[in-house]
């Protein structure tokens, strides 16, 4: 293999740049040329493809976002669109592709591999919702962003003796809410993986109040419901002054944490190694701090799950 391509796709995450850098440098180290495919599968289909030298990835390891840009591409969902992508790769002489992205991007990577293009997926998403890897690139940074925000909210919640609902990202996966809630000592954590009754939330708040607790933080994953609606119900049912903060896209940005930079470097390099070993249709991941890999289809067939013991622990620690 003498020429490979790299793209970032779907939602961006901090550390994608560090992963691109690792792919480019690792490939060049092995005398393999690298092409950057801009805007994810959109650039693949339209031929927005450029060579990347060693210097092209200089000074990006600490930057959030992705220098290759990212996009969602409807056309790639069709067989015709994917054929166009394969043709573009042939035109450029690209023999293998590294796809950095979330589960949607991995489904695209799976299809590309089925069409005979050696393809390896690198998990880049803040949601930590990809099976088979303990962590995805960007999760740690997003968590630190959320924790920083909740710490600040806690200061004002304490001063004003208010209840705060903080809505964080996570449509189907509660990892950000669970980890940040545990790290920040939230009184209640609401995640899609665990059903809840508003009555229980209200009882808990009232019990805390009776014990002299003057403020509370409730962390809510967006998949559970809208922060403003949940906040209003809590205020109506408890009578406690309640404020809501929806953190939104700040969770996607920022300089990647040390952990994410190291993870991205290790996973990006492993992806190139696999391509050079003639592998295809795999995703790289980290398990027990060991870099490893598995078939994308096999990994996506598993459902992502949260660590139930962590959820129970958060309940025990916030009595
Ligand atoms: P993420 O990778 O963050 O989960 P998306 O789910 O939006 O993001 O997926 C990103 C892109 O991956 C889509 O816009 C599409 O081009 C491609 N993709 C997603 N699902 C498939 C699929 N089943 N087949 C082919 N391509 C897909």
Boltz pocket constraint, residues with backbone or C-beta under 6 A from the ligand:
constraints:
  - pocket:
      binder: B
      contacts: [[A, 9], [A, 10], [A, 11], [A, 41], [A, 71], [A, 72], [A, 73], [A, 74], [A, 75], [A, 76], [A, 77], [A, 101], [A, 102], [A, 103], [A, 104], [A, 105], [A, 106], [A, 107], [A, 108], [A, 109], [A, 111], [A, 124], [A, 125]]
      max_distance: 6.0
